[in-house]
Amino acid sequence: MASFVASENFSILLLLIISLLHLAYSARILSESSDQLFQYHKGPLLTGKISINLIWYGKFKPSQRAIVTDFITSFTSSKVTDQPSVATWWQTIDKYHRLANPKKPAHSSLTVSLGSQLTDDTYSLGKSLTSQYIIRLASKGGQRNAINVVLTSTDVAVEGFCSSKCGTHGSARSANVRSRKSDKFAYIWVGNSETQCPGQCAWPFHQPIYGPQSPPLVAPNNDVGLDGMVINLASLLAGTATNPFGNGYFQGPKEAPLEAASACPGIYAKGAYPGYAGDLLVDPTSGASYNARGDNGRKYLLPALFDPSTSTCSTLV
């Protein structure tokens, strides 16, 4: 009986060792595969001077619009000298262009600036929008060397909003009169989630719907909805710049890709883990959390970006 127990224990131990080795090997293969999956798919990236045109759909206060416009002008502002800054955050995008065109660094550069703004506060297409309506709205902006951004107010429902997304980016056909052919233009949609799903689309400035229920952080511009919109807009701008037409940089299936920012979900600073955004900077006066400075004394919270040169999620702090 004793020899049988010893033999049985040895068999269990051997099985455990084999299982652990198998798990370790599987984890290594998965890790290697994940690294290989985030790659450049040889499609065009946005280059040159790009205007970001804003289409405001619904009711927005002037102070709310200023939060977004100051964010956009911060990308190339020379006024912001304190670090970390929005412009520094955006510099990671340059690495994607340099890797895509290593022999033509000058050609692969990208500069974004604030373009035109359109306001539709009469809800010309109603308060329930389909994806096609979003494209129709985006088409109202200039379509040459531009990203057209549709921003919807708190009382506008958008197809898929909250249930599966906080915003989206894509491309659509536009008629180019001069060349008499159809070209693609890039567009973005972001919704104000303050009343519809702040726990999903405005975290960490609101308690999450699922997961660890840590206290929400104080929004840097004192507007949970708009500060949440900036987070999502920043993520989508990074995705648009590096994967504008679905064949640029991404990981996973083309239909649901992980891109420059979405490949690093929930990470805003070092030390981040599920339910914790990371060790952020805190304004001593307001108690607001942030990781980037912008124009007109603004502070923003921006997502980590996947650094293609190191295959890691890069944060500002």
DAVEN-V557874 format. One record per helix or strand of 2 or more residues. SS is the DSSP state (hx for helix, st for strand). FROM is the first residue (numbers start at 1). TO is the last residue. Records with the same first field share a line. If there is no record, write none. Layout:
SS: FROM-TO ; FROM-TO
//
This chain:
hx: 2-37 ; 62-73 ; 86-100 ; 131-138 ; 198-201 ; 224-242 ; 254-256 ; 262-264 ; 295-297
st: 39-40 ; 48-57 ; 110-120 ; 128-129 ; 146-152 ; 157-158 ; 167-176 ; 181-191 ; 249-251 ; 281-282 ; 288-290 ; 292-293 ; 299-300 ; 305-307 ; 312-314
//
